[in-house]
Amino acid sequence: MKVYKQALLLVLAFAFSISYGMAQCAMCRVTVENNVSNGDTTVGAGLNMGILYLFSAPYVLLAVIGFFWYKHAKKRKKVVTGNKSF
């Protein structure tokens, strides 16, 4: 159980620190540089957030599936072993 708590804390720390990252592909970077040279800086911030959103969505989905799988396995184990208190 301690390992799960540590893994959860690590995932949460990663998720909250991801907003500070600057993720841009080469084509996106050229577009942003052209816009910045023309005086428009709003495109870069929106583009970064969009890329980070697309990057994090599969990991969040896997975490949710893993959580429900864990809860189901825990409940199934409890049913198989019975409700014995030690």
N, C-alpha and C positions, 0 to 999 in steps of 0.2 A: 504494500500500500504506500510505503514511503517513496518508492520509485515512481509511482504514478503521480504523487504530489510534486515531486521534483520535475518530472517531465511536463506536467501542466504548468508549473511556474516558468519553465524554460520556454514553452510555447507562448505563454502570455507575454513574457519579456520580449520575445522576438516580434510578436504581433504589434506591441506598442512601440517598439523601436523602428518598425518598418516605415513609419510615416516620415522619418528623417532621412531616409535613403533617397538617392537620386538615381533612378533607373531610366535610362534612355537608350534606345537602339540607335544605330548609326543614322538611319533615315530621319528618325524623329529629332535627333540632335541637330541635324542640318536645318530642319524646318524651324526649330526653336531659335537657333543662332540667327537665321534670316529675320525672324520676327523681332528678336531682341535688337538687332542692328537697325531695324526700322522703328524702334521705340515701343513695341508691344511686348510686355513681360508677362501678361496673364496667360498666354497660351502654354508657356513652359510649366507653370505650376499645375494647371489642369491636366496636362499631358502626363506629368509625373504621377499624379494621383490616379489617373486611369491605368497606367502601367502597373502601379503597385496593387491596385484593386484586382486586376486580371491575374497578377502573380500570386496573390494570397488566396483567391477564391478556391482553387483545388485543395489547398492545404486545410482550409477551414472545413470544406466538405468531407475530407478524409477524417478529420478530427471528430466531426459529428457522427459519422458512420462508426468510427472506432469506439466512441463513447456508448452509443446504443448497443453495439455488439458486446462490449464489456458488461453493461448492465444486464443484457439478456443472458449471457453466459453465467453471470453471478446468480441470477434468479434461478436458472436451470440447475445449477449446482446445488443450490439450497433445496430445491424440490427433490432432486435425486438422493441427496444425503439425509433428507428429513430435517425437521426443526429440532435437532438435539442440542441442548444447552450443556456446555461442559463447565 
